[in-house]
Amino acid sequence: MKTIVLGGGVIGVTTAYYLAQEGHEVAVLEARDSLGTDATGGNAGLIAPGHSFAWASPAAPRMLLASLRGEATAIRVKPRLDAKLVTWGLQFLRECTPARAEANTLIKLGLCRYSQGQLDELAAAESIDYNHVQKGLAYLYRTQQDLDAGVKKMDLLRRQGVPMDILDADQVAKLDPAFASAGKTFAGAIHVTSDASGNSELFTTELAERCRKLGVEFRLGVTAQRFVTAADRVTGVQTDAGLFTADNYVLALGIQSPFLAKTAGQRLPMYPAKGYSLTADIVDPDAAPTVGGVDEATLVAWSRFGDQLRMSSTAEFAGFNRDWKFSDFSNMLKTGREIFPRAVDWDRARMRSCMRPMTPDGPPIIGRGKQANLFYNTGHGHMGWTMACGSSRLLADVVAGRPAALDMAPFQVRSHRVAA
Ligand SMILES: Cc1cc2nc3c(=O)[nH]c(=O)nc-3n(C[C@H](O)[C@H](O)[C@H](O)COP(=O)(O)OP(=O)(O)OC[C@H]3O[C@@H](n4cnc5c(N)ncnc54)[C@H](O)[C@@H]3O)c2cc1C
C-alpha cells in the first residue's frame, strides 16, 4: 500500500512512522528544506496533559471583548474583515458554555494522556533523545487568590486521576533551584507530576532518521497545491514538482491544511492562533530551570532544551500573516528577566512567530474524509506536540480499519461540530 503524507511537522512524521511500521510504502511531501521547522519548531516544548483545558471556555468571551477594547489579554483578536475569522469565531463562542468546555477539555485530556504514553513507548523503542525532561511541569501563580482559583479549575483534571501537588512559595523554590531567583514573584504552584517537556523539532528529525530506515522517502522542497479527485477517491496530489500518486493520502499540513482540504471539497474549521517563540543559549546552567512550566499571570511558557531555553507566549487571532516585531516579545522578555534573570543573555535571544492550527472546539481532526482514500490528521492547536504520537497511532488504526484505542467520534472530519 503506497501512502503519501502531506506535511513534515511532528504530526506528518509520526504518521509516516506508524504507517511505515505497518508495511506501508510512505512518501512525505514537505514544502520547506527541512523537517519540523514550522509550528513544530517554535513551540514551548510542554508535554502537558495538565494543560488540556479547552480555550473555548466561559471566561473566553469576556477576554475577547477586553481584547477588542484594546486591553492587554492572553487571547488577542485584531478586528478585521475576515470571513474565516468570523465563521471560526462564531463556532468558538458556541463552545464556550460550561458543559461544552468541560466536554472538550476531557476529550483533549484523554488524547493527551494516551499520546504521552505512545511517545514514551516510541522514544524508548527507537532510543530517541529529544531533550526529554520528566520532572513534571509547574503552573505558577503570582497571588494566593489566583493559586486558589487555579486549584479549583484543576479539580476537573484531578478527578480524572491527573497527579498533582499544590506547592507554596518555599516549595516552589525547592522544586527547581532556578525558581529561587524569582524571589517572591510566585505565591505558589500546581506541580503536575506526570507532565514533561521535550524538543519536538529534535524529536521529529530523529524520528525521520528511523523512518528512513523503514523505507520512508522524504521529498523536501515540494509544495502540495491541490488534490486531484475522481468519484469518491483522490487520484493524485498536484505539487510544484509535478503530480504525485499513491493508494492513500494523509493531510497533515498544520495551519495550511484547510487550503488543500478545500480542493477535495472539505471545509475544515481551523484558524491560526499566532504565537511568539524565543530561544536563547543558556549562560548559567544553575540559573536556568530544568522543570518546564507556565507563568499563569503572563502566560509565558518555557522548557529547557539541553543548553537552550525555549519560551513562548501569546495567542493572536489576526490572519495568516507571520510578521513579528520586537515589541511582540516584550511580555516574554520582561517575564524572562524577572524570573530567570541570569539564565541566558536575554539581549541575544532568537525570535520568531509561529501558528497554532486551532479548531474552535479544541479536539483535532483525525480520520477519513469524503474520499475513501483521503485521511486527515490536523488541527492540533496549542497541544500538537503532546498529542502527536497518540493522534498518529489512532490514525494508523483508522487506516487499517481496526478499532482504535479511543472513541474517534470527537475527532471526526468536520466543518463544524454538530450539537450533541
Ligand atoms: C507558540 C506556540 C507554542 C506551542 N506550545 C506547545 C506546547 O508547549 N506543547 C504542545 O503540545 N504543543 C504546543 N504548540 C502546538 C504545536 O506546536 C502544534 O500543534 C504542532 O506543532 C502542529 O504540528 P503539525 O505537524 O500539524 O504542524 P507543523 O509543525 O506546522 O507542520 C506542518 C508542515 O507542513 C508543511 N507544509 C505546509 N503547507 C505545505 C504544502 N502546501 N506542501 C507541503 N508542505 C507544506 C509545513 O512547512 C510544515 O513543516 C505550540 C504552538 C505554538 C505556535
The ligand as a Gaussian input file, in Angstrom:
#p B3LYP/6-31G(d) Opt

LIG

0 1
 C        3.754000      29.473000      20.158000
 C        3.346000      28.017000      20.217000
 C        3.561000      27.285000      21.385000
 C        3.158000      25.956000      21.456000
 N        3.437000      25.230000      22.584000
 C        3.097000      23.920000      22.644000
 C        3.443000      23.142000      23.778000
 O        4.093000      23.626000      24.706000
 N        3.032000      21.830000      23.819000
 C        2.303000      21.268000      22.799000
 O        1.921000      20.108000      22.903000
 N        2.037000      21.970000      21.671000
 C        2.405000      23.273000      21.575000
 N        2.123000      24.005000      20.450000
 C        1.353000      23.363000      19.354000
 C        2.203000      22.512000      18.431000
 O        3.423000      23.133000      18.151000
 C        1.424000      22.280000      17.125000
 O        0.104000      21.869000      17.384000
 C        2.097000      21.194000      16.294000
 O        3.456000      21.521000      16.070000
 C        1.389000      21.011000      14.969000
 O        2.150000      20.116000      14.201000
 P        1.849000      19.910000      12.663000
 O        2.779000      18.874000      12.182000
 O        0.380000      19.710000      12.480000
 O        2.139000      21.350000      12.019000
 P        3.523000      21.992000      11.575000
 O        4.589000      21.753000      12.545000
 O        3.207000      23.424000      11.248000
 O        3.891000      21.190000      10.270000
 C        3.188000      21.342000       9.051000
 C        4.203000      21.154000       7.942000
 O        3.534000      21.211000       6.682000
 C        4.362000      21.928000       5.791000
 N        3.514000      22.471000       4.734000
 C        2.594000      23.450000       4.821000
 N        1.994000      23.644000       3.640000
 C        2.547000      22.751000       2.786000
 C        2.293000      22.426000       1.427000
 N        1.360000      23.056000       0.710000
 N        3.022000      21.428000       0.859000
 C        3.957000      20.752000       1.570000
 N        4.229000      21.031000       2.866000
 C        3.531000      22.011000       3.465000
 C        4.990000      22.995000       6.655000
 O        6.165000      23.516000       6.056000
 C        5.231000      22.258000       7.934000
 O        6.533000      21.692000       8.016000
 C        2.519000      25.338000      20.344000
 C        2.337000      26.058000      19.165000
 C        2.751000      27.393000      19.091000
 C        2.569000      28.130000      17.808000

